[in-house]
Amino acid sequence: MDTLQLFTFISGILVAAASGAVGSILVVRKMTLLSDALSHVALPGIALGILLNFNPLVGGIAVLFFGVLLIWYVEMKTKLAIESVTGVLFVTALSIGSLLIPQQDILEAFFGSVRNISINDAVLQACIALAIVAITLRYLKPLALSSIAPDLSVASRVSQPLMELFLLILIAFTISVGVSFVGVLLMSALLIVPAVTAKNIARSFKGFVGLSMILAIFSLTTGLILGNVYGINPGLATVLVSACCFFVSFFFRPKM
């Protein structure tokens, strides 16, 4: 394993941990499909990065950050459901991104391309992912409280709109650092499937969050190894591994 592969592997571990942590909150809040729609919002930023010769990772982060602010603002002003607002932005961004991105790069944007990750990208992804994990675990209680018991969160002076914006920003940054590994079409699988699998077998909330992170790390690292050994797309391998974990989890569910 050379230096670039080592940096990419370490970055992948941290990105997966961040995906598992944020994904567990999405499962609790019943917002899993939101991550699928939001992941496509990164596509125009990736396309601009390719066309204008700047880092597509930076482009994806910028567009996603702007996107979640726009979603939050429109929801506050119109009182439309967040899923509805995200759906409008999702199809718009997907159309714009598909038009802008060069044809030869579209498959890599959709399904990820680990070989295009540089050492600088890997370091940036690792730092952002580590920050996401730390922040999510630090604010795990208010994030969970605002979804499990909204009335209690109000009594505890936890602002629901601010918690929603906070979560949207966490999702945006998690997607931004993960699309290089699994692409915009499959990113939701890294956020959703390990968390759903953990929910299926965990016996406590903390165990659920921890197991979600472990399963996400296992899925992505196994996908990277399979991609390196057999030459298959690591994003596709990651999704298949996480799906297998989900089906196996049925044999380990706690007895009611």
BELHU-V40676 format. One record per helix or strand. SS is the DSSP state (H for helix, E for strand). FROM is the first residue (numbers start at 0). LEN is the number of residues. If there is no record, write none. Layout:
SS/FROM/LEN + SS/FROM/LEN
This chain:
H/2/26 + H/31/10 + H/42/10 + H/55/23 + H/81/19 + H/102/9 + H/113/3 + H/118/20 + H/139/9 + H/149/6 + H/159/42 + H/204/26 + H/233/19
